[in-house]
């Protein structure tokens, strides 16, 4: 008896999962696109910050333990993504704004050794 009741409840709950959801509105699609753009920009900023911190650590290593050696391989410069700019609301929903020109970041100068005295 308990098995039959459990089966009936499971079938009722499963039928609600088969219901088809309505298509999202244009406003919902725009909000989703804006959220995706913000997330992508946040990832670019995080990548830039990680790149800068790696450069700083490598510069310190080669200054202290590397005995003045240069890095064994050249790495690409870190590229600052700049500030987030939302898409133009007057533009059609499917067309993204052109990305702004990105300037490469200036190389980090090596710090002078501290004087002990």
C-alpha angles and dihedrals in degrees: 000000000000090000091055093050091047090050092050092050091047091051091050092051093045093053090059089056090058092059113116117237119225119255113268117259123248089255091053090049090051091050091050091049091049091049090050091050091050091049092049091050091048089053090051090051091049091050090051093050091048091050092051092049091049090051090050093049092046092049090051092047094050090045095051109025103015093069091229095309119147122238111283093232132029115243128201117262119260112258118216109221092205127216121331113261117193118226119267107267091212091060118093114269095246096049119081123208116258112265116252119249110270120220117208114243118254114255116261110251116231112256118243114250114262115253116235114205 
